[in-house]
């Protein structure tokens, strides 16, 4: 796993792709849980957990000196947070 991280191209676009893919996976799991567990029908904050996974991912890439990938993940995190905010407000 570490070798694959080292071979990734240090690009903001790669980070943006990773930063959008990981929350999409975890937010789809959260969506499934919210719609299939009656007790959690009002638990929209599970989506925040899906977005917060990016913080750990970003930390991992900064640890291996992939700053541009980390910046892309940070940009994707802000984009996902904006989408969540728009979902809650509108």
QUIPEDA-V483302 format. One line per field, one symbol per residue. phi: phi as a letter, one per 30 degrees, with the letter a starting at -180 (. if undefined). A space follows every 10 residues. Layout:
# QUIPEDA-V483302
phi->???
This chain:
# QUIPEDA-V483302
phi->.ddddddddd bddddddddc dddddddddd dddddccddc dccddddddd ddeddddddd dddchcdddd dddddddddd dddddddddc
